[in-house]
């Protein structure tokens, strides 16, 4: 992670799925502070844009220097070549299951977290990163988006989750390309709401069929575009 705020990742890397994957030796998350590579006494990493305009722009020098440190550290750790560089920006390729699977196969990612009005264009030209967006909106910084990307990527690494099939029925999974249906657990009845009888039947085929029907129904109601249908505005 190349970031101006490495402290934002402390809780993320020491809890939940990422912590478990790290303990299993499946993944590691290394934090690199871009500001450490500033060259003036104010530790400046941004400046006003040429041509005028609001806000500030991240400068080339600290970002390129931090990238060089990451590459050197990776090679010292036994990684060959260069990392797959990922730049988080609203202008990037939308993040989805196929891209997460692709990133999960990479031995080495270098994720750039932006701030202010964005990156000097020469960072894109010189480092040639894969630009990725987590949605059509703007955040105050790339750290939250980076956590989304890493969490989604780690889930795709074999062994990270308890069961190999755990991701297969997820919403937007490539196996189904639809939303996940409803789930229930104990108690059987809660405040007048009962678990559907089919889930208590022990009939695995009937349960599988019910889940398939519910997944399709929910997708048709909420995201018909995933089924190639138009939204009617009314539940089916």
SEMI-478630 format. One record per atom (N, C-alpha, C, O, CB): x, y, z; residue in three letters. Coordinates in steps of 0.001 Angstrom, whole numbers, padded with zeros to 6 digits, always signed. Glycine has a CB too. Layout:
// residues N
XYZala/...
//
This chain:
// residues 236
+000836-001190+000000unk/+000000+000000+000000unk/+000875+001245+000000unk/+001697+001422+000900unk/-000948+000003+001214unk/+000712+002104-000990unk/+001397+003392-001026unk/+000372+004444-000628unk/-000571+004706-001374unk/+002020+003693-002452unk/+000549+005043+000535unk/-000488+005867+001123unk/+000107+007035+001901unk/+001257+006980+002338unk/-001371+005029+002028unk/-000680+008087+002070unk/-000291+009197+002935unk/-000728+008948+004378unk/-000298+009656+005289unk/-000893+010509+002420unk/-001582+007944+004587unk/-002132+007689+005916unk/-002068+006198+006256unk/-003103+005532+006302unk/-003584+008192+006001unk/-000868+005669+006492unk/-000743+004240+006787unk/-001505+003818+008037unk/-001903+002659+008150unk/+000708+003878+006944unk/-001716+004735+008977unk/-002439+004386+010195unk/-003867+003949+009941unk/-004451+003249+010769unk/-002439+005545+011130unk/-004443+004343+008819unk/-005814+003951+008513unk/-005944+002448+008292unk/-007043+001903+008396unk/-006304+004694+007287unk/-004835+001771+007989unk/-004888+000339+007700unk/-004647-000539+008926unk/-004751-001762+008830unk/-003877+000004+006646unk/-004332+000048+010060unk/-003948-000754+011223unk/-005062-001705+011649unk/-004818-002899+011822unk/-003573+000155+012388unk/-006273-001198+011818unk/-007379-002076+012197unk/-007732-003062+011102unk/-008039-004222+011377unk/-008595-001258+012548unk/-007688-002604+009860unk/-008054-003453+008726unk/-007155-004675+008608unk/-007632-005766+008295unk/-007997-002655+007440unk/-005861-004505+008855unk/-004916-005610+008665unk/-004797-006518+009884unk/-004171-007575+009810unk/-003558-005062+008322unk/-005392-006115+011007unk/-005255-006915+012234unk/-006575-007507+012699unk/-006656-008045+013803unk/-004671-006068+013343unk/-007614-007414+011868unk/-008910-007996+012206unk/-009503-008700+010996unk/-009127-008436+009854unk/-009875-006914+012722unk/-010436-009601+011269unk/-011225-010202+010210unk/-010452-011087+009251unk/-009442-011695+009605unk/-011882-009148+009451unk/-010959-011141+008017unk/-010425-012046+007004unk/-008963-011782+006686unk/-008183-012724+006541unk/-011236-011939+005746unk/-008584-010529+006578unk/-007203-010206+006225unk/-006251-010695+007319unk/-005183-011227+007018unk/-007038-008682+006006unk/-006630-010520+008573unk/-005793-011029+009671unk/-005637-012541+009571unk/-004529-013060+009709unk/-006401-010649+011041unk/-006748-013258+009330unk/-006692-014720+009231unk/-005802-015142+008075unk/-004977-016045+008219unk/-008100-015308+009055unk/-005967-014487+006922unk/-005144-014834+005753unk/-003671-014560+006014unk/-002810-015314+005560unk/-005606-014050+004519unk/-003377-013501+006734unk/-001985-013199+007077unk/-001423-014268+008007unk/-000288-014711+007835unk/-001876-011808+007736unk/-002213-014678+008988unk/-001746-015704+009925unk/-001521-017040+009237unk/-000664-017818+009656unk/-002745-015876+011059unk/-002286-017314+008181unk/-002103-018549+007410unk/-000919-018452+006453unk/-000536-019446+005836unk/-003373-018873+006627unk/-000345-017272+006328unk/+000768-017095+005399unk/+000338-016986+003957unk/+001151-017177+003053unk/+001722-018221+005535unk/-000948-016676+003718unk/-001461-016589+002357unk/-001265-015204+001746unk/-001245-015055+000524unk/-002926-016949+002338unk/-001122-014199+002596unk/-001023-012831+002112unk/-000292-011992+003148unk/-000298-012308+004338unk/-002425-012242+001811unk/+000325-010941+002692unk/+000885-009960+003610unk/+000534-008574+003068unk/+000401-008380+001860unk/+002445-010142+003770unk/+000390-007633+003971unk/+000078-006261+003588unk/+001178-005366+004145unk/+001343-005254+005359unk/-001338-005822+004111unk/+001921-004737+003258unk/+003014-003852+003664unk/+002618-002407+003371unk/+002128-002091+002287unk/+004342-004223+002928unk/+002836-001551+004340unk/+002434-000156+004227unk/+003648+000731+003970unk/+004665+000624+004655unk/+001701+000297+005498unk/+003532+001604+002979unk/+004616+002519+002629unk/+004066+003935+002632unk/+003107+004238+001921unk/+005240+002162+001242unk/+004670+004793+003427unk/+004228+006175+003575unk/+004866+007035+002485unk/+006078+007250+002476unk/+004584+006721+004985unk/+004039+007517+001577unk/+004540+008335+000472unk/+005213+009603+000998unk/+006169+010096+000401unk/+003394+008702-000489unk/+004714+010122+002107unk/+005246+011371+002633unk/+006706+011237+003080unk/+007423+012236+003147unk/+004393+011843+003793unk/+007146+010026+003383unk/+008546+009824+003763unk/+009499+010150+002621unk/+010702+010298+002836unk/+008764+008390+004218unk/+008970+010261+001420unk/+009816+010493+000250unk/+009740+011936-000237unk/+010224+012257-001323unk/+009420+009552-000874unk/+009135+012800+000561unk/+009152+014229+000252unk/+010576+014764+000438unk/+011344+014229+001238unk/+008141+015010+001156unk/+010917+015796-000287unk/+012301+016279-000267unk/+012473+017646+000385unk/+013599+018132+000498unk/+012827+016338-001663unk/+011379+018280+000819unk/+011512+019586+001458unk/+011213+019474+002955unk/+010727+018443+003421unk/+010569+020616+000794unk/+011499+020512+003682unk/+011354+020459+005125unk/+009896+020410+005569unk/+009607+020056+006712unk/+012032+021644+005747unk/+008988+020757+004685unk/+007558+020693+005003unk/+006959+019324+004654unk/+005776+019086+004894unk/+006802+021799+004253unk/+007762+018439+004097unk/+007305+017104+003686unk/+006143+017213+002700unk/+005132+016527+002843unk/+006879+016270+004920unk/+006292+018059+001724unk/+005224+018310+000757unk/+005097+017153-000233unk/+006092+016643-000750unk/+005484+019623+000004unk/+003869+016758-000479unk/+003601+015702-001466unk/+002627+016187-002536unk/+002318+015446-003469unk/+003038+014448-000772unk/+002138+017423-002412unk/+001172+017943-003360unk/+001511+019398-003680unk/+002251+020056-002949unk/-000268+017819-002802unk/+000957+019880-004784unk/+001195+021263-005189unk/+000017+021722-006045unk/-000818+020913-006449unk/+002549+021403-005968unk/-000041+023020-006318unk/-001123+023581-007113unk/-001016+023095-008558unk/+000091+022907-009061unk/-001097+025122-007056unk/-002135+022892-009225unk/-002094+022420-010609unk/-001661+023513-011581unk/-002062+024669-011444unk/-003454+021886-011015unk/-000853+023148-012546unk/-000542+024069-013634unk/-001834+024413-014371unk/-002704+023559-014546unk/+000511+023454-014608unk/-001950+025660-014798unk/-003137+026084-015519unk/-004252+026572-014624unk/-005290+027033-015100unk/-003634+024973-016350unk/-004031+026468-013301unk/-005037+026926-012365unk/-006094+025881-012082unk/-006098+024801-012674unk/-005682+028162-012882unk/-006976+026211-011182unk/-008043+025294-010803unk/-008026+025035-009308unk/-007051+025359-008631unk/-007915+023980-011566unk/-009100+024453-008787unk/-009199+024232-007348unk/-008371+023044-006881unk/-008030+022162-007670unk/-010638+024027-006959unk/-008052+023031-005595unk/-007407+021873-005000unk/-005933+021745-005310unk/-005314+022621-005914unk/-008091+020657-005442unk/-005395+020618-004872unk/-003977+020314-005033unk/-003825+018968-005733unk/-004747+018154-005747unk/-003252+020306-003661unk/-002652+018748-006309unk/-002383+017535-007084unk/-001166+016830-006495unk/-000178+017474-006144unk/-002153+017869-008592unk/-001243+015502-006387unk/-000105+014727-005882unk/+001065+014817-006858unk/+000900+014643-008065unk/-000506+013246-005657unk/+002246+015090-006315unk/+003444+015316-007119unk/+004093+014007-007561unk/+003938+012970-006916unk/+004446+016148-006337unk/+004812+014076-008661unk/+005489+012894-009199unk/+006595+012376-008281unk/+006663+011180-008001unk/+006069+013211-010559unk/+007465+013284-007810unk/+008667+012866-007111unk/+008445+011917-005962unk/+009026+010832-005971unk/+009364+014037-006616unk/+007633+012255-004962unk/+007434+011345-003832unk/+006799+010021-004231unk/+007133+008980-003665unk/+006581+012007-002793unk/+005884+010049-005202unk/+005208+008817-005612unk/+006183+007888-006333unk/+006214+006691-006048unk/+004000+009136-006522unk/+006978+008421-007262unk/+007950+007581-007979unk/+008997+007033-007004unk/+009386+005869-007103unk/+008641+008390-009115unk/+009454+007868-006064unk/+010455+007408-005102unk/+009896+006309-004216unk/+010596+005344-003907unk/+010946+008570-004243unk/+008640+006445-003805unk/+008019+005411-002984unk/+007850+004121-003775unk/+008063+003031-003244unk/+006665+005887-002455unk/+007469+004241-005034unk/+007341+003058-005888unk/+008677+002332-006012unk/+008720+001103-005963unk/+006821+003453-007282unk/+009757+003075-006169unk/+011084+002451-006280unk/+011453+001721-004996unk/+012081+000663-005039unk/+012152+003507-006607unk/+011066+002283-003855unk/+011329+001614-002579unk/+010542+000313-002497unk/+011070-000699-002036unk/+010969+002536-001393unk/+009285+000327-002939unk/+008453-000879-002922unk/+009067-001970-003791unk/+009143-003128-003381unk/+007026-000559-003403unk/+009500-001602-004978unk/+010108-002585-005883unk/+011365-003179-005258unk/+011568-004392-005305unk/+010446-001937-007245unk/+012205-002337-004675unk/+013436-002818-004045unk/+013124-003738-002872unk/+013783-004762-002694unk/+014295-001639-003574unk/+012120-003380-002069unk/+011755-004212-000919unk/+011205-005552-001374unk/+011481-006580-000755unk/+010727-003495-000036unk/+010436-005552-002441unk/+009892-006805-002960unk/+010972-007735-003483unk/+010943-008942-003240unk/+008898-006522-004056unk/+011909-007170-004190unk/+012998-008005-004718unk/+013872-008537-003597unk/+014372-009659-003671unk/+013853-007211-005710unk/+014057-007723-002545unk/+014823-008190-001393unk/+014115-009343-000691unk/+014752-010182-000056unk/+015058-007044-000411unk/+012782-009373-000814unk/+011995-010445-000201unk/+011864-011664-001102unk/+011194-012634-000749unk/+010621-009934+000156unk/+012507-011612-002272unk/+012511-012775-003164unk/+011501-012729-004286unk/+011355-013712-005012unk/+012275-013988-002379unk/+010797-011624-004454unk/+009834-011499-005546unk/+010556-011044-006806unk/+011419-010167-006755unk/+008700-010507-005177unk/+010205-011635-007922unk/+010869-011300-009176unk/+010027-010309-009970unk/+008832-010154-009723unk/+011131-012567-010007unk/+010662-009646-010920unk/+009960-008714-011773unk/+009482-007492-011021unk/+010119-007044-010067unk/+008803-009389-012423unk/+008355-006957-011458unk/+007770-005780-010833unk/+006346-006093-010404unk/+005731-007022-010926unk/+007798-004569-011794unk/+005820-005330-009463unk/+004452-005594-009002unk/+003420-005186-010037unk/+003703-004388-010931unk/+004183-004862-007696unk/+002223-005737-009910unk/+001082-005235-010678unk/+000608-003973-009971unk/+000064-004033-008869unk/-000080-006314-010796unk/+000814-002856-010601unk/+000475-001580-009990unk/-001007-001276-010196unk/-001532-001419-011301unk/+001345-000452-010574unk/-001667-000860-009133unk/-003089-000537-009171unk/-003274+000873-008632unk/-002847+001180-007520unk/-003929-001566-008349unk/-003909+001723-009420unk/-004179+003092-009011unk/-005685+003243-008837unk/-006451+003013-009773unk/-003620+004119-010049unk/-006106+003632-007634unk/-007525+003755-007342unk/-008015+005143-007731unk/-007534+006153-007217unk/-007803+003480-005853unk/-008978+005178-008647unk/-009481+006435-009179unk/-010906+006239-009694unk/-011216+005171-010221unk/-008559+006963-010304unk/-011779+007234-009559unk/-013134+007115-010125unk/-013138+006935-011638unk/-014149+006534-012213unk/-013948+008337-009769unk/-012019+007228-012280unk/-011935+007113-013735unk/-011559+005705-014200unk/-011474+005453-015402unk/-010928+008105-014266unk/-011333+004787-013257unk/-010789+003486-013608unk/-011814+002447-014022unk/-013013+002720-014075unk/-010027+002967-012478unk/-011323+001254-014314unk/-012165+000104-014631unk/-012991-000283-013408unk/-012434-000406-012317unk/-011306-001093-015108unk/-014304-000480-013554unk/-015125-000861-012398unk/-014656-002183-011791unk/-014376-003147-012505unk/-016602-000968-012806unk/-014578-002207-010479unk/-014144-003405-009764unk/-015277-004414-009722unk/-016388-004088-009306unk/-013675-003058-008333unk/-015002-005632-010149unk/-015999-006694-010158unk/-015358-008044-009934unk/-014140-008124-009774unk/-016766-006694-011463unk/-016154-009127-009918unk/-015629-010458-009601unk/-014486-010916-010493unk/-013508-011476-009999unk/-016725-011451-009684unk/-014590-010686-011812unk/-013538-011163-012704unk/-012225-010445-012453unk/-011158-011056-012513unk/-013954-010986-014151unk/-012299-009144-012170unk/-011078-008391-011887unk/-010488-008810-010544unk/-009268-008908-010413unk/-011362-006879-011894unk/-011331-009058-009551unk/-010829-009532-008260unk/-010113-010871-008412unk/-009057-011084-007815unk/-011981-009660-007251unk/-010678-011761-009199unk/-010031-013053-009433unk/-008692-012869-010138unk/-007711-013541-009818unk/-010943-013970-010262unk/-008664-011966-011085unk/-007413-011681-011807unk/-006342-011157-010853unk/-005194-011600-010902unk/-007661-010656-012936unk/-006716-010214-009987unk/-005761-009660-009037unk/-005316-010693-008013unk/-004170-010669-007564unk/-006360-008463-008331unk/-006205-011594-007643unk/-005861-012627-006661unk/-004797-013582-007185unk/-004093-014225-006405unk/-007103-013411-006268unk/-004681-013673-008499unk/-003653-014542-009095unk/-002300-013861-009205unk/-001295-014511-009491unk/-004093-014999-010468unk/-002273-012571-008982unk/-001008-011838-009063unk/-000157-012119-007820unk/-000677-012083-006705unk/-001267-010313-009212unk/+001127-012395-007988unk/+001973-012642-006810unk/+002276-011387-006013unk/+002727-011462-004870unk/+003266-013277-007235unk/+002024-010215-006625unk/+002539-008997-006014unk/+001738-007807-006532unk/+001746-007515-007728unk/+004056-008818-006312unk/+001051-007127-005626unk/+000299-005928-005984unk/+000912-004709-005319unk/+001410-004787-004197unk/-001178-006070-005583unk/+000873-003606-006003unk/+001299-002329-005448unk/+000143-001361-005656unk/-000150-000971-006786unk/+002633-001805-006120unk/-000517-000970-004559unk/-001763-000224-004632unk/-001525+001234-004236unk/-001039+001508-003139unk/-002832-000867-003725unk/-001863+002160-005117unk/-001648+003585-004900unk/-002946+004232-004421unk/-003972+004160-005097unk/-001140+004268-006195unk/-002890+004862-003256unk/-004054+005537-002679unk/-003947+007041-002943unk/-003029+007698-002453unk/-004162+005251-001146unk/-004872+007569-003705unk/-004821+008976-004058unk/-005446+009883-003016unk/-006126+009425-002098unk/-005495+009186-005360unk/-005203+011190-003172unk/-005798+012217-002314unk/-005870+013518-003093unk/-005352+013623-004205unk/-004981+012403-000997unk/-006513+014499-002499unk/-006638+015836-003090unk/-007369+015746-004432unk/-008382+015055-004538unk/-005237+016489-003277unk/-006863+016440-005455unk/-007528+016434-006758unk/-007017+015324-007666unk/-007360+015276-008847unk/-007341+017772-007440unk/-006191+014424-007114unk/-005720+013306-007910unk/-004221+013327-008141unk/-003484+014049-007468unk/-006423+013292-009219unk/-003778+012526-009103unk/-002366+012324-009392unk/-001916+013183-010574unk/-002674+013410-011518unk/-002091+010848-009678unk/-000689+013648-010506unk/-000040+014224-011683unk/-000116+013173-012798unk/+000208+012006-012578unk/+001465+014644-011377unk/-000537+013584-013972unk/-000758+012651-015069unk/+000484+011841-015406unk/+000367+010738-015939unk/-001222+013395-016291unk/+001659+012354-015113unk/+002892+011627-015440unk/+003082+010392-014568unk/+003869+009509-014907unk/+004095+012545-015291unk/+002371+010325-013456unk/+002387+009101-012641unk/+001696+007985-013404unk/+002169+006849-013412unk/+001697+009330-011262unk/+000578+008306-014045unk/-000114+007319-014886unk/+000743+006920-016087unk/+000854+005743-016428unk/-001465+007879-015368unk/+001350+007938-016723unk/+002134+007666-017927unk/+003385+006856-017606unk/+003701+005889-018299unk/+002522+008974-018613unk/+004096+007256-016550unk/+005377+006630-016247unk/+005274+005271-015580unk/+006083+004388-015866unk/+006165+007526-015383unk/+004293+005077-014690unk/+004188+003812-013950unk/+003205+002836-014580unk/+003211+001647-014260unk/+003776+004083-012524unk/+002365+003337-015473unk/+001403+002520-016218unk/+000600+001583-015310unk/+000582+000372-015533unk/+002131+001704-017275unk/-000056+002129-014300unk/-000837+001271-013411unk/-002169+000867-014036unk/-002647+001496-014980unk/-001081+001977-012086unk/-002748-000178-013500unk/-004132-000531-013797unk/-005006+000400-012970unk/-004930+000386-011742unk/-004437-002053-013483unk/-005829+001201-013619unk/-006696+002134-012900unk/-008016+001437-012568unk/-008663+000860-013443unk/-006947+003426-013739unk/-008406+001500-011295unk/-009574+000768-010808unk/-010481+001705-010036unk/-010013+002534-009255unk/-009153-000422-009924unk/-011791+001570-010256unk/-012803+002332-009535unk/-013707+001377-008775unk/-014080+000328-009300unk/-013628+003211-010501unk/-014068+001728-007534unk/-015019+000898-006788unk/-016444+001422-006933unk/-017360+000861-006330unk/-014632+000843-005306unk/-016658+002472-007711unk/-018012+002959-007917unk/-018021+004366-008477unk/-017003+005058-008485unk/-018787+002914-006625unk/-019187+004776-008942unk/-019329+006087-009570unk/-019586+007160-008517unk/-020658+007763-008471unk/-020469+006069-010603unk/-018606+007381-007694unk/-018655+008425-006682unk/-017229+008760-006296unk/-016297+008047-006668unk/-019492+007985-005438unk/-017056+009848-005547unk/-015731+010301-005171unk/-015585+010244-003657unk/-016465+010706-002931unk/-015469+011725-005694unk/-014485+009682-003179unk/-014167+009616-001755unk/-013084+010645-001437unk/-012445+011188-002338unk/-013706+008183-001351unk/-012889+010903-000162unk/-011870+011871+000233unk/-010458+011335+000050unk/-009502+012110+000019unk/-012074+012277+001673unk/-010316+010022-000073unk/-009004+009425-000278unk/-009131+007990-000736unk/-010206+007395-000664unk/-008179+009495+000994unk/-008019+007435-001212unk/-008044+006091-001772unk/-007916+004965-000770unk/-008008+003798-001149unk/-006975+005964-002749unk/-007703+005281+000510unk/-007474+004223+001494unk/-008691+003312+001661unk/-008550+002090+001691unk/-007106+004834+002836unk/-009877+003897+001769unk/-011085+003087+001919unk/-011298+002210+000686unk/-011644+001035+000805unk/-012315+003988+002153unk/-011091+002786-000492unk/-011214+002009-001726unk/-010186+000883-001768unk/-010487-000212-002242unk/-011049+002919-002950unk/-008976+001145-001276unk/-007940+000116-001249unk/-008344-001040-000344unk/-008085-002200-000664unk/-006607+000708-000783unk/-008979-000730+000784unk/-009432-001790+001684unk/-010501-002646+001013unk/-010518-003866+001175unk/-009976-001192+002992unk/-011390-002004+000258unk/-012401-002757-000484unk/-011724-003698-001476unk/-012069-004876-001560unk/-013370-001800-001221unk/-010765-003175-002220unk/-010073-003990-003222unk/-009335-005157-002577unk/-009424-006287-003057unk/-009092-003131-004018unk/-008607-004892-001492unk/-007828-005953-000857unk/-008729-006999-000224unk/-008469-008195-000361unk/-006895-005370+000194unk/-009786-006576+000466unk/-010693-007540+001083unk/-011318-008442+000023unk/-011378-009660+000192unk/-011790-006815+001882unk/-011786-007833-001076unk/-012373-008624-002141unk/-011380-009549-002808unk/-011738-010657-003209unk/-012977-007729-003160unk/-010138-009114-002935unk/-009101-009948-003548unk/-008715-011108-002652unk/-008576-012239-003119unk/-007870-009115-003867unk/-008541-010836-001365unk/-008129-011890-000427unk/-009168-013007-000381unk/-008810-014178-000249unk/-007915-011305+000988unk/-010463-012655-000489unk/-011512-013672-000462unk/-011367-014660-001616unk/-011844-015791-001528unk/-012886-013012-000513unk/-010713-014241-002693unk/-010560-015097-003864unk/-009342-016017-003769unk/-009186-016916-004595unk/-010456-014245-005107unk/-008489-015808-002784unk/-007287-016628-002653unk/-007660-017976-002045unk/-008264-018006-000973unk/-006214-015911-001785unk/-007326-019083-002685unk/-007663-020398-002139unk/-007129-020567-000721unk/-005958-020300-000448unk/-007110-021501-003039unk/-008001-021014+000175unk/-007609-021239+001556unk/-007894-020078+002485unk/-007830-020232+003705unk/-006176-021551+001611unk/-008212-018909+001925unk/-008463-017747+002776unk/-009765-017898+003560unk/-009850-017515+004727unk/-008506-016474+001931unk/-010775-018460+002902unk/-012049-018716+003563unk/-012083-020153+004063unk/-011314-020998+003604unk/-013234-018443+002607unk/-012966-020421+004993unk/-013008-021743+005613unk/-013384-022855+004657unk/-012864-023966+004762unk/-013968-021733+006744unk/-014288-022568+003718unk/-014744-023584+002774unk/-014409-023154+001355unk/-014537-021982+001002unk/-016261-023832+002921unk/-013980-024116+000546unk/-013558-023805-000819unk/-014701-023233-001645unk/-014471-022437-002556unk/-013006-025049-001496unk/-015955-023639-001328unk/-017090-023185-002103unk/-017747-021938-001537unk/-018818-021538-001992unk/-018092-024272-002199unk/-017110-021321-000544unk/-017749-020229+000185unk/-018103-019049-000705unk/-019083-018359-000424unk/-016853-019764+001294unk/-017354-018790-001757unk/-017623-017631-002616unk/-018545-017945-003774unk/-018959-017035-004492unk/-016339-017081-003149unk/-018882-019227-003978unk/-019582-019603-005195unk/-020996-019042-005271unk/-021473-018708-006356unk/-019631-021093-005307unk/-021679-018933-004116unk/-023056-018462-004121unk/-023180-017008-003703unk/-024291-016511-003518unk/-023890-019317-003216unk/-022061-016319-003551unk/-022106-014902-003198unk/-022840-014106-004260unk/-022901-014507-005422unk/-020695-014349-003008unk/-023401-012963-003847unk/-023929-012033-004834unk/-022813-011640-005796unk/-021679-011381-005390unk/-024537-010778-004148unk/-023165-011602-007090unk/-022257-011217-008174unk/-021172-012255-008454unk/-020264-011990-009242unk/-021610-009899-007847unk/-021247-013447-007817unk/-020231-014452-008103unk/-020312-014833-009569unk/-021388-014816-010167unk/-020406-015699-007200unk/-019185-015172-010135unk/-019148-015490-011557unk/-019912-016768-011860unk/-020361-016969-012988unk/-017711-015619-012030unk/-020067-017663-010831unk/-020788-018902-011068unk/-022275-018661-011272unk/-022945-019434-011957unk/-020575-019856-009918unk/-022807-017558-010662unk/-024233-017321-010773unk/-024588-016007-011428unk/-025638-015906-012063unk/-024844-017374-009440unk/-023749-015000-011294unk/-024001-013670-011835unk/-025361-013145-011400unk/-026085-012534-012186unk/-023912-013691-013355unk/-025703-013394-010124unk/-026956-012894-009578unk/-026781-012674-008087unk/-025748-013006-007505unk/-028126-013874-009862unk/-027816-012105-007485unk/-027761-011827-006058unk/-027987-013100-005248unk/-028674-014023-005685unk/-028796-010767-005681unk/-027398-013124-004073unk/-027601-014263-003183unk/-028992-014185-002560unk/-029491-013100-002261unk/-026511-014305-002081unk/-029607-015343-002371unk/-030934-015401-001776unk/-030899-015285-000258unk/-029822-015136+000319unk/-031615-016682-002171unk/-032067-015352+000408unk/-032139-015202+001863unk/-031494-016359+002607unk/-031453-017489+002122unk/-033574-015070+002294unk/-030987-016048+003806unk/-030371-017042+004683unk/-031054-016988+006050unk/-031532-015932+006465unk/-028832-016796+004818unk/-031100-018123+006747unk/-031711-018206+008072unk/-030836-019025+009010unk/-030076-019888+008571unk/-033118-018820+007984unk/-030950-018749+010302unk/-030294-019565+011321unk/-031216-019639+012542unk/-032332-019122+012494unk/-028887-018975+011706unk/-030779-020260+013618unk/-031631-020401+014806unk/-031942-019041+015438unk/-031124-018123+015365unk/-030953-021316+015840unk/-033114-018909+016053unk/-034151-019930+016314unk/-035075-020135+015110unk/-035052-019350+014162unk/-034988-019530+017539unk/-035885-021191+015153unk/-036796-021469+014049unk/-037877-020401+013918unk/-038348-020117+012816unk/-037437-022830+014235unk/-038264-019817+015037unk/-039264-018751+015018unk/-038786-017591+015860unk/-038270-017784+016961unk/-040626-019259+015525unk/-038956-016386+015346unk/-038545-015187+016075unk/-039561-014086+015821unk/-039710-013603+014699unk/-037119-014731+015653unk/-040260-013697+016890unk/-041259-012629+016822unk/-042273-012861+015711unk/-042640-011945+014974unk/-040578-011290+016617unk/-042712-014103+015612unk/-043732-014463+014649unk/-043222-014764+013257unk/-044007-015130+012382unk/-044711-013391+014569unk/-041930-014619+013031unk/-041339-014899+011724unk/-040664-016265+011761unk/-039766-016513+012565unk/-040321-013794+011322unk/-041119-017146+010869unk/-040644-018525+010882unk/-039660-018803+009743unk/-039726-018186+008679unk/-041823-019481+010791unk/-038769-019725+009986unk/-037866-020218+008942unk/-038693-021025+007941unk/-039516-021839+008359unk/-036703-021091+009553unk/-038503-020828+006641unk/-039242-021618+005657unk/-039083-023120+005898unk/-037981-023607+006153unk/-038775-021268+004247unk/-040188-023834+005816unk/-040195-025263+006140unk/-039231-026065+005278unk/-038665-027055+005741unk/-041590-025820+005984unk/-039040-025652+004038unk/-038173-026418+003155unk/-036755-026511+003712unk/-036078-027519+003511unk/-038151-025791+001766unk/-036298-025465+004412unk/-034942-025476+004959unk/-034807-026412+006147unk/-033696-026751+006553unk/-034536-024080+005366unk/-035932-026830+006701unk/-035924-027747+007841unk/-036218-029179+007420unk/-036239-030087+008250unk/-036937-027302+008881unk/-036445-029376+006118unk/-036919-030673+005625unk/-035837-031729+005539unk/-036131-032922+005612unk/-037536-030505+004282unk/-034582-031308+005385unk/-033503-032276+005168unk/-033420-032761+003735unk/-032555-033575+003409unk/-033682-033453+006078unk/-034307-032275+002868unk/-034321-032656+001451unk/-033360-031721+000712unk/-033717-030590+000382unk/-035784-032578+000840unk/-032147-032200+000457unk/-031106-031334-000100unk/-031442-030837-001502unk/-031112-029705-001857unk/-029788-032071-000129unk/-032098-031677-002299unk/-032468-031247-003646unk/-033523-030147-003585unk/-033439-029152-004306unk/-032988-032439-004471unk/-034512-030335-002720unk/-035561-029322-002584unk/-034984-028008-002051unk/-035387-026926-002478unk/-036678-029828-001650unk/-034046-028111-001124unk/-033408-026914-000577unk/-032626-026188-001658unk/-032696-024962-001755unk/-032482-027277+000596unk/-031875-026935-002481unk/-031094-026325-003562unk/-032014-025627-004561unk/-031707-024532-005032unk/-030237-027388-004280unk/-033147-026265-004883unk/-034089-025668-005818unk/-034710-024404-005235unk/-034869-023407-005939unk/-035180-026672-006187unk/-035063-024443-003943unk/-035640-023267-003291unk/-034656-022108-003298unk/-035032-020971-003584unk/-036054-023597-001854unk/-033390-022393-002982unk/-032381-021338-002970unk/-032179-020751-004360unk/-031999-019542-004510unk/-031059-021874-002431unk/-032208-021596-005361unk/-032074-021117-006734unk/-033238-020196-007088unk/-033038-019131-007672unk/-032006-022303-007718unk/-034447-020607-006735unk/-035628-019792-007030unk/-035584-018459-006299unk/-035910-017418-006869unk/-036897-020545-006654unk/-035174-018498-005024unk/-035122-017270-004241unk/-034047-016313-004768unk/-034243-015098-004789unk/-034860-017595-002771unk/-032919-016871-005190unk/-031858-016031-005741unk/-032332-015341-007023unk/-032080-014153-007223unk/-030594-016871-006020unk/-033010-016081-007876unk/-033524-015503-009115unk/-034596-014453-008823unk/-034645-013405-009468unk/-034091-016604-010023unk/-035455-014747-007844unk/-036512-013790-007508unk/-035925-012482-006983unk/-036339-011391-007377unk/-037465-014393-006468unk/-034959-012620-006090unk/-034353-011413-005510unk/-033613-010607-006581unk/-033672-009378-006593unk/-033383-011790-004366unk/-032926-011303-007469unk/-032203-010618-008539unk/-033167-009908-009470unk/-032913-008780-009893unk/-031342-011608-009327unk/-034290-010573-009795unk/-035274-009958-010689unk/-035909-008731-010052unk/-036216-007759-010744unk/-036357-010968-011065unk/-036108-008769-008732unk/-036710-007634-008030unk/-035747-006461-007903unk/-036146-005308-008064unk/-037178-008062-006652unk/-034471-006752-007611unk/-033533-005703-007227unk/-032519-005334-008306unk/-032146-004169-008440unk/-032806-006124-006007unk/-032070-006336-009082unk/-031057-006088-010104unk/-031381-006863-011376unk/-030613-007740-011771unk/-029661-006473-009586unk/-032491-006562-012018unk/-032853-007314-013226unk/-031822-007179-014340unk/-031768-008010-015247unk/-034199-006853-013733unk/-031004-006130-014270unk/-029978-005950-015298unk/-028995-007114-015317unk/-028404-007411-016355unk/-029228-004642-015074unk/-028817-007779-014164unk/-027918-008931-014120unk/-028471-010113-014912unk/-027728-011009-015315unk/-027670-009347-012677unk/-029793-010101-015131unk/-030443-011173-015893unk/-030763-010731-017308unk/-031404-011455-018071unk/-031719-011625-015194unk/-030298-009505-017657unk/-030585-008989-018982unk/-032010-008513-019131unk/-032544-008468-020239unk/-030301-010029-020004unk/-032644-008148-017994unk/-034032-007710-018014unk/-034113-006244-017629unk/-033161-005687-017082unk/-034892-008565-017069unk/-035244-005620-017913unk/-035488-004254-017533unk/-036197-004211-016185unk/-036958-005116-015842unk/-036307-003536-018605unk/-035939-003148-015423unk/-036581-002995-014125unk/-037989-002454-014313unk/-038182-001403-014925unk/-035758-002066-013210unk/-038982-003182-013779unk/-040364-002768-013936unk/-040833-001871-012810unk/-041871-001219-012918unk/-041249-003967-014024unk/-040055-001836-011709unk/-040450-001034-010562unk/-041355-001763-009612unk/-041665-001245-008540unk/-041117+000202-011014unk/-041797-002973-009976unk/-042685-003758-009124unk/-042030-005084-008773unk/-041422-005708-009643unk/-044041-003993-009816unk/-042134-005543-007513unk/-041619-006857-007133unk/-042306-007953-007936unk/-043495-007855-008241unk/-041812-007100-005627unk/-041566-008979-008272unk/-042137-010095-009034unk/-042771-011115-008105unk/-043303-012124-008568unk/-041061-010768-009894unk/
//
